Amino acid sequence: MQDDRMKPGYKMLDCAFSKFLALRYPVFIKYYIYPPMHRNPMHNHDFPQLWYCLNGRYQHRVGDCIYECGKGSVVIIPPGVFH
């Protein structure tokens, strides 16, 4: 049985991307390659983050939700939200 909090990464709010762009924060682009089973400790930032999956699959925890992500998935994390 699948956890109720498991949701596809693309089912974020429809207007989340436009709200992200409207925040007018500086933009930094980073490229990561994580090994299988990699985990980052929960943390937050004072700026928004946008994650785009180029390849592979992963789970992204944002607040109390876990998103199943794969190639083409976008996850937007608002400022201050633990992930």
C-alpha positions as CSV (number, residue, x, y, z in Angstrom):
1,M,0.0,0.0,0.0
2,Q,1.3,3.4,-1.0
3,D,1.8,6.2,1.6
4,D,-0.9,8.9,1.2
5,R,1.9,11.5,1.2
6,M,3.5,10.0,-1.9
7,K,2.6,12.1,-4.9
8,P,4.2,12.5,-8.4
9,G,6.6,15.5,-8.5
10,Y,4.7,17.1,-11.4
11,K,1.5,17.5,-9.4
12,M,2.6,20.7,-7.7
13,L,0.4,23.8,-7.8
14,D,-0.3,24.9,-11.3
15,C,0.8,28.4,-10.7
16,A,3.8,27.6,-8.5
17,F,6.4,28.2,-11.3
18,S,5.0,31.7,-12.1
19,K,4.9,32.5,-8.4
20,F,8.5,31.4,-8.2
21,L,9.6,33.7,-11.0
22,A,7.6,36.6,-9.5
23,L,9.7,36.4,-6.3
24,R,12.6,38.1,-8.1
25,Y,15.4,36.3,-6.2
26,P,18.9,36.0,-7.7
27,V,19.2,32.8,-9.8
28,F,21.9,30.3,-9.1
29,I,22.2,27.1,-11.2
30,K,23.9,24.0,-9.8
31,Y,24.2,20.6,-11.3
32,Y,24.4,17.5,-9.0
33,I,24.9,13.9,-9.6
34,Y,24.0,11.9,-6.5
35,P,25.0,8.2,-5.9
36,P,22.2,5.7,-5.3
37,M,20.5,5.9,-1.9
38,H,22.0,9.4,-1.2
39,R,20.3,11.4,1.5
40,N,20.7,15.0,2.5
41,P,19.9,16.1,6.1
42,M,16.6,18.1,6.4
43,H,17.4,21.8,6.0
44,N,15.9,25.1,4.7
45,H,16.9,28.3,3.0
46,D,15.9,31.9,3.0
47,F,15.4,31.7,-0.8
48,P,13.2,29.5,-3.0
49,Q,14.6,26.4,-4.8
50,L,13.6,24.8,-8.0
51,W,14.8,21.2,-8.7
52,Y,14.6,19.7,-12.2
53,C,15.3,16.0,-12.7
54,L,17.4,15.4,-15.9
55,N,17.7,11.7,-15.5
56,G,16.9,8.8,-13.1
57,R,14.4,8.7,-10.2
58,Y,14.4,10.0,-6.6
59,Q,12.2,11.0,-3.7
60,H,12.1,14.6,-2.6
61,R,10.8,15.4,0.9
62,V,9.3,18.9,1.1
63,G,7.8,19.7,4.5
64,D,5.6,16.7,5.4
65,C,5.2,15.4,1.8
66,I,7.4,13.0,-0.2
67,Y,7.3,13.4,-4.0
68,E,8.3,10.7,-6.4
69,C,10.4,12.3,-9.1
70,G,11.7,11.2,-12.4
71,K,13.1,12.6,-15.6
72,G,11.3,15.9,-16.3
73,S,9.9,16.4,-12.8
74,V,10.0,19.8,-11.2
75,V,9.9,20.5,-7.5
76,I,9.6,24.0,-6.2
77,I,10.5,24.7,-2.6
78,P,9.4,28.0,-1.1
79,P,11.7,30.0,1.2
80,G,11.8,28.6,4.8
81,V,10.3,25.2,4.0
82,F,12.3,22.2,5.3
83,H,13.3,19.7,2.6
